[in-house]
Amino acid sequence: MERKFNKQQKLHIKTGDTVKVIAGDDKGKTGKVLSVDTKNSRAIVEGINMITKHVKPTAAKPQGGIEKKEAALHISNLMLVDPKTGEATRTGRKADESGKLVRYSKKTGEVING
């Protein structure tokens, strides 16, 4: 169902979360989310999905050369790691005491801060 006012997609992962890769070449690895692209449902995870980029010489880098950097992964290939147990878990949303929506671990039922 399409959202009426805020068209930005709600995702189960935020910047700063620790995630586990559940599909692809880096399956099983964990890392910290550096950035999330909500428009394309992609995230960049620290040390995961490394690519080689050839850089032309510029004024800032007169040498140029070959750079290793992280490429974006689709959100569906990532699973949030529960900070308390250290295991990958599915997430849900529920209202807390103040009525604000918070994420919680479906495995333990604990609220996930962040």
C-alpha positions as CSV (number, residue, x, y, z in Angstrom):
1,M,0.0,0.0,0.0
2,E,1.4,3.4,-0.9
3,R,2.0,5.9,1.8
4,K,-0.1,9.0,1.5
5,F,2.1,11.9,2.7
6,N,5.7,10.9,3.3
7,K,6.6,8.9,0.2
8,Q,9.9,7.8,1.7
9,Q,10.0,4.1,2.2
10,K,10.2,2.7,5.8
11,L,13.2,0.2,6.1
12,H,14.2,-2.2,8.8
13,I,17.8,-1.0,8.8
14,K,19.2,2.4,9.8
15,T,22.6,4.0,9.6
16,G,24.8,2.8,12.4
17,D,23.1,-0.6,12.8
18,T,25.1,-3.8,12.8
19,V,23.9,-6.1,10.1
20,K,24.6,-9.6,8.8
21,V,24.7,-10.4,5.0
22,I,22.2,-13.2,4.3
23,A,22.8,-13.5,0.5
24,G,25.5,-12.9,-2.1
25,D,29.3,-13.3,-2.2
26,D,29.8,-11.9,1.3
27,K,27.1,-14.2,2.9
28,G,27.6,-14.7,6.6
29,K,29.8,-11.5,7.2
30,T,28.7,-8.8,9.6
31,G,29.4,-5.1,9.5
32,K,28.2,-1.6,10.4
33,V,25.8,0.3,8.1
34,L,27.6,3.4,6.8
35,S,24.7,4.9,4.8
36,V,21.2,4.0,3.5
37,D,19.7,4.9,0.2
38,T,15.9,4.8,0.8
39,K,15.0,5.6,-2.8
40,N,16.8,2.6,-4.2
41,S,16.5,0.4,-1.1
42,R,20.2,0.0,-0.8
43,A,22.8,0.2,2.0
44,I,26.6,0.5,2.2
45,V,28.1,-1.7,4.9
46,E,31.6,-1.3,6.2
47,G,34.0,-3.8,4.7
48,I,31.3,-5.7,2.8
49,N,30.9,-5.9,-1.1
50,M,34.3,-4.3,-1.8
51,I,34.9,-3.1,-5.4
52,T,38.0,-1.9,-7.2
53,K,37.7,1.6,-8.6
54,H,40.3,3.1,-11.0
55,V,40.8,6.8,-10.2
56,K,42.1,9.3,-12.6
57,P,44.9,11.7,-11.4
58,T,43.4,14.9,-10.0
59,A,44.8,18.0,-8.2
60,A,43.9,16.4,-4.9
61,K,45.4,13.0,-5.9
62,P,48.1,13.6,-8.5
63,Q,49.1,9.9,-8.5
64,G,45.6,8.5,-9.3
65,G,45.6,4.8,-8.9
66,I,43.3,1.9,-7.8
67,E,41.0,2.3,-4.8
68,K,39.1,-0.3,-2.9
69,K,35.7,0.8,-1.6
70,E,32.4,-0.5,-0.5
71,A,29.5,-0.9,-3.0
72,A,25.8,-0.7,-2.1
73,L,23.9,-3.9,-1.2
74,H,20.1,-4.4,-1.5
75,I,18.3,-4.1,1.8
76,S,16.7,-7.5,1.3
77,N,20.1,-9.1,1.5
78,L,20.8,-7.7,5.0
79,M,19.5,-8.8,8.4
80,L,19.7,-6.8,11.6
81,V,21.9,-8.2,14.4
82,D,20.3,-8.1,17.8
83,P,22.7,-6.0,20.0
84,K,21.9,-8.2,23.1
85,T,22.2,-11.7,21.7
86,G,24.6,-11.0,18.8
87,E,22.4,-13.1,16.4
88,A,20.6,-12.0,13.3
89,T,16.9,-11.3,13.8
90,R,13.8,-10.2,12.0
91,T,12.4,-6.9,13.2
92,G,8.9,-5.5,13.8
93,R,7.4,-2.2,14.9
94,K,5.3,-1.5,17.9
95,A,4.3,1.6,19.9
96,D,6.1,2.2,23.2
97,E,4.6,3.9,26.3
98,S,4.7,7.4,24.7
99,G,3.0,6.1,21.5
100,K,6.1,6.4,19.4
101,L,6.9,3.5,17.0
102,V,10.0,1.6,17.9
103,R,11.7,-1.4,16.3
104,Y,11.9,-4.7,18.2
105,S,13.5,-8.0,17.8
106,K,11.1,-10.8,16.8
107,K,13.4,-13.4,18.2
108,T,13.7,-11.9,21.8
109,G,10.9,-9.3,21.8
110,E,13.4,-6.7,23.1
111,V,13.3,-3.1,21.8
112,I,16.2,-2.2,19.5
113,N,17.6,1.3,20.2
114,G,18.8,3.4,17.4
